């Protein structure tokens, strides 16, 4: 590697990553950085609420209150969740342009990513950040078992990063689960919109590229019980899912993808460029593995 790649000061995580498909860097992000990112996210949701007449007075009250950033986030998000989901969604488009939020991607972060990708830092790109919001006792914002490689099929060299915001992540509060070492195989998938039969084809549900459960029976399931400040990195091909938040509080994570387009069979700068689409699918298909 040349001097544009990772330095010897980066933690040695390549062994565990290669074997299991993921690694967790404990307390990688300082509390000060997280405090500022969380306050910035609250302000972005606040500006949306202040623009909408129906919420303006309530949003002003939130802004004046001495509540925590987490409580303000919950109040603002819940305020617009029912009738103004688009206003919430547009905040996701703000985040990659926020230098405060992108402070996560500092020199130490980039050194680790370059090392895992085996890349020159000039060709390493960051897609994100984005928020994954897991509302209490709802399935609308959840994913079934899937691989990020299926969502980004033209991208051959990337890793995923994930970290808790506001609070720790536990199995009770709807953290993410991995199928350990599943990145060493390739699986087919069924594509549809929704989460189950009750929500199929409904707007505001995610598109699923679901890998059937019976393909994954031999893999150990790992629950990402993590603390605020931890950073989880996982392989593009690792099978994972979100889980329902059984608590009475919101559960929030920040996610991003770090990629190098050097090996991609496309000139497109759109990370999500895709060669396929238009299939008809549904949840809970069962077919034989081969």
C-alpha positions as CSV (number, residue, x, y, z in Angstrom):
1,X,0.0,0.0,0.0
2,X,1.2,3.5,-0.6
3,X,0.9,6.5,1.6
4,X,-2.7,7.3,0.5
5,X,-3.9,4.1,2.1
6,X,-4.5,3.1,5.7
7,X,-1.8,3.8,8.3
8,X,-0.3,1.4,10.8
9,X,-2.3,3.2,13.5
10,X,-5.6,1.8,12.4
11,X,-7.1,-1.1,14.5
12,X,-6.4,-4.6,13.0
13,X,-10.0,-5.7,12.2
14,X,-9.5,-7.5,8.9
15,X,-9.3,-11.0,10.3
16,X,-12.6,-11.0,12.1
17,X,-14.2,-9.1,9.3
18,X,-13.1,-11.7,6.8
19,X,-14.3,-14.6,8.9
20,X,-17.7,-13.4,10.2
21,X,-18.4,-10.6,7.8
22,X,-18.7,-7.9,10.4
23,X,-16.9,-6.2,13.3
24,X,-17.8,-3.7,16.0
25,X,-15.5,-0.9,17.0
26,X,-16.4,-0.1,20.6
27,X,-16.7,3.5,21.6
28,X,-15.2,4.6,18.3
29,X,-17.2,7.9,18.1
30,X,-16.8,10.5,20.9
31,X,-19.8,11.7,22.9
32,X,-19.0,15.3,21.8
33,X,-19.3,14.4,18.1
34,X,-22.5,12.4,18.7
35,X,-24.0,15.2,20.7
36,X,-23.5,17.6,17.8
37,X,-24.7,15.2,15.2
38,X,-27.9,14.5,17.2
39,X,-28.6,18.2,17.8
40,X,-28.1,18.9,14.1
41,X,-30.6,16.1,13.1
42,X,-33.1,17.6,15.5
43,X,-32.7,21.0,14.0
44,X,-33.3,19.6,10.5
45,X,-36.5,18.0,11.5
46,X,-37.5,21.2,13.4
47,X,-37.1,23.4,10.3
48,X,-39.4,21.1,8.4
49,X,-42.1,21.3,11.2
50,X,-41.7,25.1,11.4
51,X,-42.5,25.4,7.7
52,X,-45.8,23.6,8.0
53,X,-48.6,25.7,9.4
54,X,-50.3,22.8,11.2
55,X,-47.2,22.1,13.3
56,X,-45.6,25.5,13.6
57,X,-46.8,26.5,17.1
58,X,-46.1,23.0,18.5
59,X,-42.7,23.0,16.9
60,X,-41.9,26.4,18.4
61,X,-42.8,24.9,21.8
62,X,-40.4,22.0,21.2
63,X,-37.7,24.5,20.2
64,X,-38.1,26.5,23.4
65,X,-38.3,23.5,25.7
66,X,-35.4,22.2,27.8
67,X,-36.0,18.6,26.7
68,X,-33.2,16.4,25.6
69,X,-32.3,16.1,21.9
70,X,-33.7,12.6,21.9
71,X,-37.1,13.7,23.3
72,X,-37.3,16.6,20.8
73,X,-36.5,14.2,18.0
74,X,-39.3,11.8,19.1
75,X,-41.8,14.6,19.4
76,X,-41.0,16.2,16.1
77,X,-41.0,12.9,14.2
78,X,-44.2,11.6,15.7
79,X,-45.8,15.0,15.0
80,X,-45.4,14.6,11.2
81,X,-45.4,10.8,10.9
82,X,-49.1,10.3,10.2
83,X,-49.8,13.0,7.6
84,X,-46.5,14.4,6.4
85,X,-44.2,11.5,5.9
86,X,-42.7,13.2,2.8
87,X,-41.5,16.1,5.0
88,X,-39.7,13.5,7.2
89,X,-38.3,11.7,4.1
90,X,-36.8,14.9,2.7
91,X,-34.6,15.3,5.8
92,X,-32.9,12.1,4.6
93,X,-31.8,14.1,1.6
94,X,-30.5,16.9,3.7
95,X,-28.1,14.7,5.8
96,X,-25.4,13.9,3.2
97,X,-25.1,17.7,2.7
98,X,-24.7,18.4,6.4
99,X,-21.0,18.9,7.3
100,X,-21.9,18.4,10.9
101,X,-23.3,14.9,10.2
102,X,-20.4,14.1,7.9
103,X,-17.9,14.8,10.8
104,X,-18.3,11.1,11.4
105,X,-16.2,10.5,8.4
106,X,-12.9,11.8,9.8
107,X,-9.3,10.8,9.1
108,X,-9.4,7.8,11.4
109,X,-12.6,6.5,9.9
110,X,-11.3,6.9,6.3
111,X,-8.0,5.0,7.2
112,X,-10.0,2.0,8.4
113,X,-12.3,2.0,5.4
114,X,-9.3,2.3,3.0
115,X,-7.7,-0.7,4.7
116,X,-10.8,-2.9,4.5
117,X,-11.4,-2.0,0.9
118,X,-7.8,-2.2,-0.1
119,X,-8.2,1.1,-1.8
120,X,-6.4,4.4,-2.5
121,X,-8.2,7.1,-0.4
122,X,-8.7,9.2,-3.6
123,X,-11.1,6.6,-4.9
124,X,-13.0,5.8,-1.7
125,X,-16.4,7.5,-1.6
126,X,-19.0,7.8,1.1
127,X,-22.7,7.3,0.4
128,X,-24.7,8.9,3.3
129,X,-25.2,9.3,6.1
130,X,-28.8,8.4,6.4
131,X,-31.1,7.6,9.3
132,X,-32.8,4.3,10.1
133,X,-35.7,5.1,12.4
134,X,-37.4,2.2,14.2
135,X,-40.7,3.5,15.7
136,X,-42.1,1.6,18.7
137,X,-44.2,-1.4,17.8
138,X,-44.5,-0.9,14.1
139,X,-43.3,-2.9,11.1
140,X,-43.5,-0.1,8.5
141,X,-39.8,0.8,8.5
142,X,-38.4,-2.7,8.8
143,X,-36.4,-5.0,6.4
144,X,-36.6,-8.8,6.2
145,X,-33.4,-10.9,5.7
146,X,-31.5,-9.4,2.9
147,X,-28.0,-8.4,1.6
148,X,-27.0,-4.9,0.6
149,X,-25.3,-6.4,-2.5
150,X,-28.7,-7.1,-3.9
151,X,-29.8,-3.5,-3.6
152,X,-26.5,-2.2,-5.1
153,X,-25.8,-5.0,-7.7
154,X,-23.4,-3.0,-9.8
155,X,-21.1,-2.1,-6.9
156,X,-18.5,-4.8,-6.2
157,X,-16.4,-3.1,-3.6
158,X,-18.2,-1.6,-0.6
159,X,-18.8,-1.9,3.1
160,X,-21.7,-0.8,5.3
161,X,-21.4,1.2,8.5
162,X,-24.1,1.4,11.2
163,X,-24.1,3.2,14.6
164,X,-26.7,3.8,17.3
165,X,-27.9,7.4,17.8
166,X,-29.4,8.9,21.0
167,X,-29.5,5.6,22.9
168,X,-28.0,2.1,23.0
169,X,-29.4,-0.6,20.7
170,X,-30.7,-3.9,22.1
171,X,-32.7,-6.8,20.9
172,X,-35.7,-5.3,22.8
173,X,-35.4,-1.9,21.2
174,X,-35.2,-3.3,17.6
175,X,-31.6,-3.6,16.8
176,X,-30.2,-5.3,13.7
177,X,-29.4,-9.0,13.4
178,X,-26.7,-10.7,11.2
179,X,-26.3,-14.2,9.9
180,X,-22.7,-14.6,10.8
181,X,-20.4,-15.8,7.9
182,X,-23.3,-15.6,5.4
183,X,-21.2,-13.2,3.3
184,X,-19.2,-16.2,2.1
185,X,-22.2,-17.4,0.1
186,X,-24.5,-15.9,-2.5
187,X,-28.3,-16.2,-2.2
188,X,-31.3,-15.6,-4.4
189,X,-34.1,-13.3,-3.3
190,X,-37.7,-12.5,-3.7
191,X,-38.6,-8.8,-4.4
192,X,-41.8,-7.1,-3.3
193,X,-43.0,-3.9,-1.5
194,X,-44.2,-4.1,2.0
195,X,-43.3,-6.2,5.1
196,X,-45.9,-9.0,5.1
197,X,-49.1,-9.9,3.4
198,X,-51.1,-7.2,5.2
199,X,-48.8,-4.4,3.9
200,X,-47.9,-5.7,0.4
201,X,-47.8,-3.0,-2.3
202,X,-48.6,-0.3,0.3
203,X,-47.0,3.1,-0.1
204,X,-44.4,4.2,2.4
205,X,-43.2,0.6,3.0
206,X,-39.7,-0.4,1.9
207,X,-39.0,-2.6,-1.2
208,X,-37.8,-5.9,0.1
209,X,-35.2,-8.2,-1.6
210,X,-36.0,-11.0,0.9
211,X,-33.7,-14.0,1.2
212,X,-35.9,-16.9,2.3
213,X,-35.4,-18.2,5.9
214,X,-34.9,-21.8,4.9
215,X,-31.7,-20.8,3.0
216,X,-30.2,-19.5,6.2
217,X,-30.9,-22.2,8.8
218,X,-27.3,-23.2,9.1
219,X,-26.0,-19.8,10.1
220,X,-25.7,-18.4,13.6
221,X,-27.8,-15.3,14.2
222,X,-25.9,-12.4,15.9
223,X,-27.9,-9.6,17.5
224,X,-26.1,-6.2,17.3
225,X,-26.5,-5.1,20.9
226,X,-24.4,-2.0,20.9
227,X,-23.8,1.1,22.9
228,X,-24.0,4.7,21.8
229,X,-20.5,5.5,20.4
230,X,-20.0,2.0,18.9
231,X,-19.5,1.7,15.1
232,X,-20.5,-1.5,13.3
233,X,-18.9,-2.3,9.9
234,X,-20.3,-5.2,7.8
235,X,-19.6,-6.8,4.4
236,X,-21.7,-5.9,1.3
237,X,-22.9,-9.5,1.1
238,X,-23.6,-10.2,4.8
239,X,-27.3,-11.3,5.3
240,X,-29.0,-9.1,7.9
241,X,-32.4,-7.8,9.0
242,X,-34.0,-5.2,11.2
243,X,-36.2,-6.3,14.2
244,X,-39.3,-4.8,15.7
245,X,-38.9,-2.3,18.4
246,X,-40.8,-3.6,21.4
247,X,-39.9,-0.6,23.6
248,X,-42.0,2.5,24.1
249,X,-39.2,4.8,22.8
250,X,-37.9,5.4,19.3
251,X,-34.8,3.5,18.3
252,X,-32.5,5.3,15.8
253,X,-29.3,4.4,13.9
254,X,-27.2,6.3,11.4
255,X,-26.0,4.3,8.4
256,X,-23.7,4.8,5.4
257,X,-21.9,2.9,2.7
258,X,-18.3,3.3,1.8
259,X,-17.4,2.3,-1.7
260,X,-14.8,2.2,-4.4
261,X,-16.1,2.1,-7.9
262,X,-12.8,1.0,-9.5
263,X,-14.0,-2.6,-10.2
264,X,-17.6,-1.7,-11.2
265,X,-18.9,-2.6,-14.7
266,X,-20.5,0.8,-15.1
267,X,-19.5,4.5,-15.5
268,X,-22.5,5.6,-13.5
269,X,-21.9,7.8,-10.4
270,X,-25.2,6.6,-8.9
271,X,-24.4,4.0,-6.3
272,X,-27.9,2.5,-6.7
273,X,-27.6,1.9,-10.4
274,X,-29.4,-1.3,-11.2
275,X,-29.7,-3.7,-14.2
276,X,-33.0,-5.2,-13.2
277,X,-36.6,-4.4,-12.1
278,X,-40.3,-5.1,-12.8
279,X,-40.5,-8.5,-11.1
280,X,-43.7,-9.5,-9.3
281,X,-43.1,-11.0,-5.9
282,X,-44.6,-11.5,-2.4
283,X,-43.5,-12.2,1.1
284,X,-42.9,-15.7,2.6
285,X,-42.1,-17.6,-0.6
286,X,-40.5,-21.0,0.1
287,X,-38.3,-22.7,-2.6
288,X,-35.6,-25.3,-2.4
289,X,-32.0,-24.2,-2.0
290,X,-29.5,-25.6,-4.5
